[in-house]
Amino acid sequence: MTYITTRQRRLQRRRQQRIDTLAHVGKVLAGILMFLVLTTMFSVVFIEWIAGCGEVFYYGDGTWRTGQCVFMDSLHPVREGVWK
């Protein structure tokens, strides 16, 4: 059996505490990053929904037009047509 001095035991404990603290900080930072990504994604979807992105609007003169998107204009261009 190997004898460990009090100083060695204290150094091992401090090293393990440092590793545990860094792991905890990493988990907290990952959680914050995930929260920011999801919040941004839901905000973009909500803004596009409020703006009427891609929804078809029918007019009394017999024409229709899709709603313009705020962020995804290149993916969903405005289209027009006649429905009567």
C-alpha positions in Angstrom: 0.0 0.0 0.0 1.3 3.4 -1.0 1.3 6.2 1.5 -0.1 9.6 0.3 1.0 12.6 2.2 -1.5 15.2 3.3 0.0 17.7 0.8 -0.5 15.2 -2.1 -4.0 14.5 -1.0 -4.8 18.2 -0.8 -3.3 18.8 -4.3 -5.3 15.9 -5.7 -8.5 17.3 -4.1 -7.8 20.8 -5.5 -7.1 19.4 -9.0 -10.4 17.4 -8.9 -12.3 20.5 -7.7 -10.8 22.5 -10.6 -11.9 19.8 -13.1 -15.4 19.7 -11.5 -15.7 23.5 -11.6 -14.7 23.7 -15.3 -17.1 20.9 -16.2 -19.9 22.8 -14.4 -19.0 26.1 -16.1 -18.9 24.3 -19.5 -22.4 22.8 -18.9 -23.8 26.2 -17.9 -22.2 27.9 -21.0 -23.6 25.1 -23.3 -27.1 25.6 -21.7 -26.9 29.4 -22.3 -25.8 28.9 -25.9 -28.6 26.4 -26.5 -31.1 28.8 -25.0 -29.9 31.7 -27.2 -30.0 29.6 -30.4 -33.6 28.3 -29.7 -34.8 31.8 -28.7 -33.4 33.2 -31.9 -35.0 30.5 -34.0 -38.4 30.8 -32.4 -38.2 34.6 -32.7 -37.5 34.4 -36.5 -40.4 32.0 -37.0 -42.7 34.1 -34.9 -41.8 37.3 -36.9 -42.3 35.5 -40.2 -45.7 34.2 -39.0 -46.8 37.7 -37.9 -45.6 39.2 -41.3 -47.7 36.6 -43.2 -44.7 34.9 -44.9 -45.9 32.7 -47.7 -49.6 33.1 -46.9 -51.9 33.6 -49.8 -54.0 36.8 -49.8 -57.0 37.0 -52.1 -58.3 40.3 -53.4 -61.7 41.3 -54.6 -60.5 42.0 -58.1 -59.8 38.3 -58.6 -56.0 38.3 -58.0 -54.0 36.7 -55.2 -50.5 37.4 -53.8 -48.3 35.6 -51.3 -47.2 37.5 -48.2 -43.6 38.9 -48.2 -41.1 37.3 -45.8 -38.9 39.4 -43.5 -35.8 37.2 -43.3 -36.3 34.5 -45.9 -37.1 36.6 -48.9 -34.8 34.6 -51.2 -36.4 31.3 -50.2 -40.0 32.4 -50.5 -40.3 35.1 -53.3 -43.6 36.9 -53.6 -45.9 35.3 -56.2 -49.0 36.6 -57.8 -51.8 35.2 -59.9 -55.4 35.3 -60.9 -58.0 33.1 -59.2 -61.2 34.0 -61.1 
